Amino acid sequence: VRDHHHTPPPAHAVTSPANPTVTNTPVDLLVVGGGLMGLGVAWRCAARGMRVRLLDRGDLGRGASWAAAGMLAPCTEAQFHEDAVYALSAQSQDLWPQFAADVEAASGLSVGFDTCGSIVVALDRDDDAAQRRHFAYQQSLGMQVERLSGAALREREPLLSPKAIAGTWSPVEHQVDNRLLVDALIAACTRAGVALEPHRAVTAVHVGAGQVGGAIGDDGVLRPARAVLIAGGAWSRAIEGLGDVTPPVRPVKGQMLSLATEPRYQLAHVIRSAYGYIAPKADRWVVGATSEDRGFDVRVTAGGVWHLLDGAYRAVPASHELPLLETWAGLRPASRDTGPIMGDCDVRGLYFCTGHYRHGVQMTPASVNGVAACIAGEPAWSTHAPFNARRFAAGAAHG
Ligand SMILES: Cc1cc2nc3c(=O)[nH]c(=O)nc-3n(C[C@H](O)[C@H](O)[C@H](O)COP(=O)(O)OP(=O)(O)OC[C@H]3O[C@@H](n4cnc5c(N)ncnc54)[C@H](O)[C@@H]3O)c2cc1C
């Protein structure tokens, strides 16, 4: 017989006459969304002594943050002329070792931080020409990258295709196991006293006289808060009450699959080509990814899987020997200009940390640390200045 008297209440259960799980006392911060961004900021703020509540419309951390490959690739992902994005990425890369250590210490869990480096292979002359142009851009920004011949690449990675004619090696592009990271951040939040409320969507943010008052759940209950953080990933746009700072974020679908590893097939680096990538984790190779504008459709298609297996085979033919473990799809939160949306706005107490598109895992340390500092009233991070939500507001100079 279960002894109900000794069953501890869930961490988030606090009572009020209006709703058994909500108090009328405002929390210092209410976070909308339990992905890497929401969990990360919630943890950093709770660790500063703030009272924090976090709501997620589904299970915690099962959005893009779960679907991702966990590559930390500021050099490979650097796009021509997106220098502000690269400045944020480079800062985040520098912060990664300490961030991983902090999350592991706070949670007692590993995040699978792996300083493996990456190789981008050219499989034909067109690839090679495109890579050389990108390499010149990377060098102009002072990135740690090196061009290697096909033979030199195969010395480092014997499983690479004989068709790899050259490639770019970066020793500073690491990876993390994003699923372990999500679980560790949930544990860190719980330990820091964050009230976690999964399976509760926020329908609207309550704003009065230019000041946030809280957020309304899909149970119709207003949860009072002195500050609200919008970290709803690809769904951020649907939250009502945000007016002209409603984040212009759309979902960009990415299909993925994983292969079970076998001892005779080892990869020492993340391998990328024009056709996809393989991120080798401790127990699996993560193969990605498609990039599709299909709204909120997350079905895995025959064409998607074919594309992924073809891409993996072209770079690493041995991939076809491995058992297929899992297929899935996730939604990248892409803003109108593909840059993240972070920091405060003209509504007092309203903050954002969303729109990280294809780089959200890599940008987690700089984004989370900088937004938590902003909410705590500490000096603003200069790398965040180009990414304020005001840039999209009606009448903004460059909106
Ligand atoms: C296939 C794929 C591969 C990727 N690979 C990489 C990679 O290798 N490296 C990299 O750096 N980045 C990668 N990314 C990008 C990265 O995953 C994202 O940028 C990042 O995870 C975004 O985190 P987030 O917290 O903003 O969003 P999410 O993880 O999607 O979290 C948002 C959360 O908010 C919740 N939510 C939404 N609306 C509401 C609401 N109204 N009320 C309550 N809760 C709500 C959702 O349920 C969800 O849990 C990849 C993405 C995909 C899809």
The ligand as an ORCA input file, in Angstrom:
! r2SCAN-3c Opt
* xyz 0 1
  C      17.480     18.998    -37.325
  C      18.190     20.083    -36.576
  C      19.566     20.045    -36.419
  C      20.234     21.045    -35.722
  N      21.581     20.942    -35.530
  C      22.231     21.908    -34.838
  C      23.623     21.800    -34.583
  O      24.262     20.807    -34.922
  N      24.240     22.824    -33.922
  C      23.568     23.929    -33.497
  O      24.176     24.825    -32.940
  N      22.230     24.041    -33.695
  C      21.552     23.060    -34.351
  N      20.212     23.163    -34.557
  C      19.520     24.383    -34.093
  C      19.182     24.308    -32.618
  O      18.654     23.050    -32.315
  C      18.190     25.400    -32.234
  O      18.621     26.671    -32.695
  C      18.015     25.488    -30.710
  O      17.854     24.213    -30.152
  C      16.828     26.358    -30.377
  O      16.573     26.259    -28.988
  P      15.252     26.886    -28.396
  O      15.289     26.668    -26.934
  O      15.089     28.282    -28.898
  O      14.064     26.059    -29.117
  P      13.421     24.642    -28.801
  O      14.414     23.653    -28.392
  O      12.534     24.309    -29.955
  O      12.536     24.937    -27.515
  C      11.388     25.732    -27.556
  C      10.434     25.190    -26.515
  O       9.378     26.102    -26.314
  C       8.174     25.394    -26.119
  N       7.086     26.309    -26.440
  C       6.830     26.910    -27.614
  N       5.762     27.719    -27.521
  C       5.327     27.630    -26.242
  C       4.247     28.230    -25.537
  N       3.408     29.079    -26.127
  N       4.072     27.905    -24.241
  C       4.923     27.037    -23.619
  N       5.970     26.430    -24.268
  C       6.161     26.735    -25.553
  C       8.304     24.202    -27.052
  O       7.473     23.142    -26.656
  C       9.789     23.869    -26.943
  O      10.056     22.890    -25.955
  C      19.500     22.148    -35.208
  C      18.119     22.174    -35.323
  C      17.456     21.149    -35.989
  C      15.955     21.175    -36.078
*
